[in-house]
Amino acid sequence: MSRVFDDRPCALGEGPLWHPERNQLFWFDILNKRLMTRQDDQPHSWQFDEHVSAAGWVDHDTLLIASETALWRFDLIHGKKDRLVLLEADNPVTRSNDGRADPWGGFWIGTMCKQAEPGAGAIYRYWRGTLRQIVADITISNAICFAPDRSTAYFCDTVTGQVRRWALNADTGWPEGDSVVFLDLRAEGLNPDGAVVDAAGNIWIAQWGAARVAAYGPDGRFLHAVEFDAAHTSCPAFGGDALTTLFCTTARQGLDTATVEKHPTNGMTFAANNAGRGQPEHRVIL
């Protein structure tokens, strides 16, 4: 059974990150340009002057944050940000979207057109001070996550209805060969959004419009789903004691006023206890 973890509604909640040293969840409201958290069970947020969407943890008091123009080093104590590298800063129609740290200390980040123009986005990897594009012609980048044995990366372009799998070099973490289709959800009419891989190698995928996060085995077999009281589930993360709580961000984007009034929990951030057991989020090495 899921519950509301934070009742502040997000226009577009995304990018939940459980910081393993702080035992604290961070997430974003992309459209309202906010980084959000709870500290001492009280709501807290930081306001930005541009869209922010994804993060990785660097140390106890520092995050790497992806925005529509750059990757930033962000000081949680003082609220100060320092630019690491530009990210499509010369293209005002795009913004960052889904992202996650990889097991080698790199950071994968996807972009997309603010109006979801087909093929306007891409996926990049930031590693050892360099940002390199690894996938082009993406419409809505999502589902970036990594197998616990370091063998595989997953990602998707939501509009395709497919999640792809990509083999990774054991020494460097760079993808090798071509990615292949791991899940094809088109026949079910499901829209894959953000995703995370648990300690057993199962992938948990938020399915936009379906009010759930669904778990699939490493072989692509459907295992089960956790339901949430919000239509647009956007991204999951494991956290809490022993990493057994499944958090999930949601969105109000695309919902009419009547729907929101009838179900005001749309856009809130949720938690489901004892849903599974996650793997710790990897540290970004700068």
Secondary structure as a PSIPRED ss2 file (coil, helix, strand):
# PSIPRED VFORMAT (PSIPRED V4.0)

   1 M C   1.000  0.000  0.000
   2 S E   0.000  0.000  1.000
   3 R E   0.000  0.000  1.000
   4 V E   0.000  0.000  1.000
   5 F E   0.000  0.000  1.000
   6 D E   0.000  0.000  1.000
   7 D C   1.000  0.000  0.000
   8 R C   1.000  0.000  0.000
   9 P C   1.000  0.000  0.000
  10 C C   1.000  0.000  0.000
  11 A C   1.000  0.000  0.000
  12 L E   0.000  0.000  1.000
  13 G E   0.000  0.000  1.000
  14 E E   0.000  0.000  1.000
  15 G E   0.000  0.000  1.000
  16 P E   0.000  0.000  1.000
  17 L E   0.000  0.000  1.000
  18 W E   0.000  0.000  1.000
  19 H E   0.000  0.000  1.000
  20 P C   1.000  0.000  0.000
  21 E C   1.000  0.000  0.000
  22 R C   1.000  0.000  0.000
  23 N C   1.000  0.000  0.000
  24 Q E   0.000  0.000  1.000
  25 L E   0.000  0.000  1.000
  26 F E   0.000  0.000  1.000
  27 W E   0.000  0.000  1.000
  28 F E   0.000  0.000  1.000
  29 D E   0.000  0.000  1.000
  30 I C   1.000  0.000  0.000
  31 L C   1.000  0.000  0.000
  32 N C   1.000  0.000  0.000
  33 K C   1.000  0.000  0.000
  34 R E   0.000  0.000  1.000
  35 L E   0.000  0.000  1.000
  36 M E   0.000  0.000  1.000
  37 T E   0.000  0.000  1.000
  38 R E   0.000  0.000  1.000
  39 Q E   0.000  0.000  1.000
  40 D C   1.000  0.000  0.000
  41 D C   1.000  0.000  0.000
  42 Q E   0.000  0.000  1.000
  43 P E   0.000  0.000  1.000
  44 H E   0.000  0.000  1.000
  45 S E   0.000  0.000  1.000
  46 W E   0.000  0.000  1.000
  47 Q E   0.000  0.000  1.000
  48 F C   1.000  0.000  0.000
  49 D C   1.000  0.000  0.000
  50 E C   1.000  0.000  0.000
  51 H C   1.000  0.000  0.000
  52 V E   0.000  0.000  1.000
  53 S E   0.000  0.000  1.000
  54 A E   0.000  0.000  1.000
  55 A E   0.000  0.000  1.000
  56 G E   0.000  0.000  1.000
  57 W E   0.000  0.000  1.000
  58 V E   0.000  0.000  1.000
  59 D E   0.000  0.000  1.000
  60 H C   1.000  0.000  0.000
  61 D C   1.000  0.000  0.000
  62 T E   0.000  0.000  1.000
  63 L E   0.000  0.000  1.000
  64 L E   0.000  0.000  1.000
  65 I E   0.000  0.000  1.000
  66 A E   0.000  0.000  1.000
  67 S E   0.000  0.000  1.000
  68 E C   1.000  0.000  0.000
  69 T C   1.000  0.000  0.000
  70 A E   0.000  0.000  1.000
  71 L E   0.000  0.000  1.000
  72 W E   0.000  0.000  1.000
  73 R E   0.000  0.000  1.000
  74 F E   0.000  0.000  1.000
  75 D E   0.000  0.000  1.000
  76 L C   1.000  0.000  0.000
  77 I C   1.000  0.000  0.000
  78 H C   1.000  0.000  0.000
  79 G C   1.000  0.000  0.000
  80 K E   0.000  0.000  1.000
  81 K E   0.000  0.000  1.000
  82 D E   0.000  0.000  1.000
  83 R E   0.000  0.000  1.000
  84 L E   0.000  0.000  1.000
  85 V E   0.000  0.000  1.000
  86 L E   0.000  0.000  1.000
  87 L C   1.000  0.000  0.000
  88 E C   1.000  0.000  0.000
  89 A C   1.000  0.000  0.000
  90 D C   1.000  0.000  0.000
  91 N C   1.000  0.000  0.000
  92 P C   1.000  0.000  0.000
  93 V C   1.000  0.000  0.000
  94 T E   0.000  0.000  1.000
  95 R E   0.000  0.000  1.000
  96 S E   0.000  0.000  1.000
  97 N E   0.000  0.000  1.000
  98 D E   0.000  0.000  1.000
  99 G E   0.000  0.000  1.000
 100 R E   0.000  0.000  1.000
 101 A E   0.000  0.000  1.000
 102 D C   1.000  0.000  0.000
 103 P C   1.000  0.000  0.000
 104 W C   1.000  0.000  0.000
 105 G C   1.000  0.000  0.000
 106 G C   1.000  0.000  0.000
 107 F E   0.000  0.000  1.000
 108 W E   0.000  0.000  1.000
 109 I E   0.000  0.000  1.000
 110 G E   0.000  0.000  1.000
 111 T E   0.000  0.000  1.000
 112 M E   0.000  0.000  1.000
 113 C E   0.000  0.000  1.000
 114 K C   1.000  0.000  0.000
 115 Q C   1.000  0.000  0.000
 116 A C   1.000  0.000  0.000
 117 E C   1.000  0.000  0.000
 118 P C   1.000  0.000  0.000
 119 G C   1.000  0.000  0.000
 120 A C   1.000  0.000  0.000
 121 G E   0.000  0.000  1.000
 122 A E   0.000  0.000  1.000
 123 I E   0.000  0.000  1.000
 124 Y E   0.000  0.000  1.000
 125 R E   0.000  0.000  1.000
 126 Y E   0.000  0.000  1.000
 127 W E   0.000  0.000  1.000
 128 R C   1.000  0.000  0.000
 129 G C   1.000  0.000  0.000
 130 T E   0.000  0.000  1.000
 131 L E   0.000  0.000  1.000
 132 R E   0.000  0.000  1.000
 133 Q E   0.000  0.000  1.000
 134 I E   0.000  0.000  1.000
 135 V E   0.000  0.000  1.000
 136 A E   0.000  0.000  1.000
 137 D E   0.000  0.000  1.000
 138 I E   0.000  0.000  1.000
 139 T C   1.000  0.000  0.000
 140 I E   0.000  0.000  1.000
 141 S E   0.000  0.000  1.000
 142 N E   0.000  0.000  1.000
 143 A E   0.000  0.000  1.000
 144 I E   0.000  0.000  1.000
 145 C E   0.000  0.000  1.000
 146 F E   0.000  0.000  1.000
 147 A C   1.000  0.000  0.000
 148 P C   1.000  0.000  0.000
 149 D C   1.000  0.000  0.000
 150 R C   1.000  0.000  0.000
 151 S C   1.000  0.000  0.000
 152 T E   0.000  0.000  1.000
 153 A E   0.000  0.000  1.000
 154 Y E   0.000  0.000  1.000
 155 F E   0.000  0.000  1.000
 156 C E   0.000  0.000  1.000
 157 D E   0.000  0.000  1.000
 158 T H   0.000  1.000  0.000
 159 V H   0.000  1.000  0.000
 160 T H   0.000  1.000  0.000
 161 G C   1.000  0.000  0.000
 162 Q E   0.000  0.000  1.000
 163 V E   0.000  0.000  1.000
 164 R E   0.000  0.000  1.000
 165 R E   0.000  0.000  1.000
 166 W E   0.000  0.000  1.000
 167 A E   0.000  0.000  1.000
 168 L E   0.000  0.000  1.000
 169 N C   1.000  0.000  0.000
 170 A C   1.000  0.000  0.000
 171 D C   1.000  0.000  0.000
 172 T C   1.000  0.000  0.000
 173 G C   1.000  0.000  0.000
 174 W C   1.000  0.000  0.000
 175 P E   0.000  0.000  1.000
 176 E C   1.000  0.000  0.000
 177 G C   1.000  0.000  0.000
 178 D C   1.000  0.000  0.000
 179 S C   1.000  0.000  0.000
 180 V E   0.000  0.000  1.000
 181 V E   0.000  0.000  1.000
 182 F E   0.000  0.000  1.000
 183 L E   0.000  0.000  1.000
 184 D E   0.000  0.000  1.000
 185 L C   1.000  0.000  0.000
 186 R H   0.000  1.000  0.000
 187 A H   0.000  1.000  0.000
 188 E H   0.000  1.000  0.000
 189 G C   1.000  0.000  0.000
 190 L C   1.000  0.000  0.000
 191 N E   0.000  0.000  1.000
 192 P E   0.000  0.000  1.000
 193 D E   0.000  0.000  1.000
 194 G E   0.000  0.000  1.000
 195 A E   0.000  0.000  1.000
 196 V E   0.000  0.000  1.000
 197 V E   0.000  0.000  1.000
 198 D E   0.000  0.000  1.000
 199 A C   1.000  0.000  0.000
 200 A C   1.000  0.000  0.000
 201 G C   1.000  0.000  0.000
 202 N C   1.000  0.000  0.000
 203 I E   0.000  0.000  1.000
 204 W E   0.000  0.000  1.000
 205 I E   0.000  0.000  1.000
 206 A E   0.000  0.000  1.000
 207 Q E   0.000  0.000  1.000
 208 W E   0.000  0.000  1.000
 209 G C   1.000  0.000  0.000
 210 A C   1.000  0.000  0.000
 211 A C   1.000  0.000  0.000
 212 R E   0.000  0.000  1.000
 213 V E   0.000  0.000  1.000
 214 A E   0.000  0.000  1.000
 215 A E   0.000  0.000  1.000
 216 Y E   0.000  0.000  1.000
 217 G C   1.000  0.000  0.000
 218 P C   1.000  0.000  0.000
 219 D C   1.000  0.000  0.000
 220 G C   1.000  0.000  0.000
 221 R C   1.000  0.000  0.000
 222 F E   0.000  0.000  1.000
 223 L E   0.000  0.000  1.000
 224 H E   0.000  0.000  1.000
 225 A E   0.000  0.000  1.000
 226 V E   0.000  0.000  1.000
 227 E E   0.000  0.000  1.000
 228 F C   1.000  0.000  0.000
 229 D C   1.000  0.000  0.000
 230 A C   1.000  0.000  0.000
 231 A C   1.000  0.000  0.000
 232 H E   0.000  0.000  1.000
 233 T E   0.000  0.000  1.000
 234 S E   0.000  0.000  1.000
 235 C E   0.000  0.000  1.000
 236 P E   0.000  0.000  1.000
 237 A E   0.000  0.000  1.000
 238 F E   0.000  0.000  1.000
 239 G E   0.000  0.000  1.000
 240 G C   1.000  0.000  0.000
 241 D H   0.000  1.000  0.000
 242 A H   0.000  1.000  0.000
 243 L H   0.000  1.000  0.000
 244 T C   1.000  0.000  0.000
 245 T E   0.000  0.000  1.000
 246 L E   0.000  0.000  1.000
 247 F E   0.000  0.000  1.000
 248 C E   0.000  0.000  1.000
 249 T E   0.000  0.000  1.000
 250 T E   0.000  0.000  1.000
 251 A E   0.000  0.000  1.000
 252 R C   1.000  0.000  0.000
 253 Q C   1.000  0.000  0.000
 254 G C   1.000  0.000  0.000
 255 L C   1.000  0.000  0.000
 256 D C   1.000  0.000  0.000
 257 T H   0.000  1.000  0.000
 258 A H   0.000  1.000  0.000
 259 T H   0.000  1.000  0.000
 260 V H   0.000  1.000  0.000
 261 E H   0.000  1.000  0.000
 262 K H   0.000  1.000  0.000
 263 H C   1.000  0.000  0.000
 264 P C   1.000  0.000  0.000
 265 T C   1.000  0.000  0.000
 266 N C   1.000  0.000  0.000
 267 G C   1.000  0.000  0.000
 268 M C   1.000  0.000  0.000
 269 T E   0.000  0.000  1.000
 270 F E   0.000  0.000  1.000
 271 A E   0.000  0.000  1.000
 272 A E   0.000  0.000  1.000
 273 N C   1.000  0.000  0.000
 274 N C   1.000  0.000  0.000
 275 A C   1.000  0.000  0.000
 276 G C   1.000  0.000  0.000
 277 R C   1.000  0.000  0.000
 278 G E   0.000  0.000  1.000
 279 Q C   1.000  0.000  0.000
 280 P C   1.000  0.000  0.000
 281 E C   1.000  0.000  0.000
 282 H C   1.000  0.000  0.000
 283 R E   0.000  0.000  1.000
 284 V C   1.000  0.000  0.000
 285 I C   1.000  0.000  0.000
 286 L C   1.000  0.000  0.000
